[in-house]
Every structure is written in structure tokens, then in C-alpha cells.
């Protein structure tokens, strides 16, 4: 099984940046404790404040799929609710030779 790298992009509605920032920050610690998580970092764009990115590494697709179904992900998405400007964009990455 090969390692899976993922970038997720989440954009806050104007004025809702703090709500989204708090919801996403609450995901970091429990995600790092998940079986199959090799790395998980949260960033906010300096060029586009209110745009948040996660840089993730998983053992494989099944671990990412399991992560997306966890109670803490569902709770964060529920807490973010209307703070999101659009649905999260999840980008599994493939190396460029």
C-alpha cells in the first residue's frame, strides 16, 4: 500500500473566519491520533485570509475514508456549518515524475 498525500481547501464566508478557524483547529489533535494518519497540519493562507488548507498524509485511501466518517470530522463540519463559503475541496495528490 502506498502513502496518500492530500490537501483540503476550505473557505470561510466573509465575517465567519473565526468560526471556521476554531472548528478546523479542533480537528488537529484527534486526527493526529487516528490510526493511519501519518501527518496532519492546518494552515491559513497569507494571500487569502479565511482560506484554510490541511496538508495530510495517510497510509492509504481507506484511512482517509475512515477519517472523513469520524465523529470529530462530522462535529467540525457541523460546527463550521454556514461559515463555509462552499463545500470543502479535497485533493488527493499524485507525484509528478
N, C-alpha and C positions, 0 to 999 in steps of 0.2 A: 504494500500500500504506500502511495507517495503522499508527502505532505501537501496540504492545501493552504494556499495563501488567499486571503480575502480582504477587500476594502469595502466598507459600507459607508454610504454618504447619507446624512440626514440633515435636512434644512429646516430651521425654525421659522415659524410665522413671525413677522415683524412684531416686536414687543414681547415675544414669548421665548426669547433666547434663554433666560434663566430657568424657565420650567423645563425646557429640553435638556439643558446642561445638567441640571440636577438629576433628571430621570436617567440620563446616559451615564453619569458618574456613578450612580448606584449599581450599574451593571458590572463594573470593572472587577471588583474583588470576587463576587460569586462566579463570574465567568472564568477567572484565572484558576479557580478551584475545581472546575469541571474536568472530568476525565476526557482526555483527547485534546484539551486546549494546550497548545504549545506557546502561545503568546497572544496578548490582547492589550492594545493601547488605544486610548481615546485622545483625539486631537480636535482643536477648533482652528479653522482657517484664519490666518492673519490677514489674508487678502479679502476674505468674505466672512466677517464675523457673523455668527449664527449658523454657519455651516460646520457641521461636526463630521468627523471621519473616524472610523475604527480601522485599525490595522491589525489583522488577525492571522494567526497560524493554527491550523488544526491537523490532527493526524490524518484525517480524510473527510470525505463528504458526509459520511454517516454521523461523524462527530459534530459537524456544523449543523446538520439537520436536527440532531438531538438538542443542540444548543438553542435553536430557534423555537423549540417547543417547551423550554424550561419555564418554570414559574417566574423566575426573575426577569426573563426577557418579556414574557407576557405582561408582567406588572409594570415594567418600564414603558412598554408601548401603550399600556392603558394610562399611565401617569402622563405620558407625553401627549396622548390624545390629540386635541385640536391645536396643540403647539406646533405640530408638524405642518409644514407648507405643502408637502407631498409625501407619498409613500417612500419609505427608505429604499435606496438603490443599493443592492448588494452585488458586488462584483468579484466573483471567483477569478483568480488570476492564473495565467499560464505563462511560463518562462518564454522569453523570445531568444531563440538560439543565435 
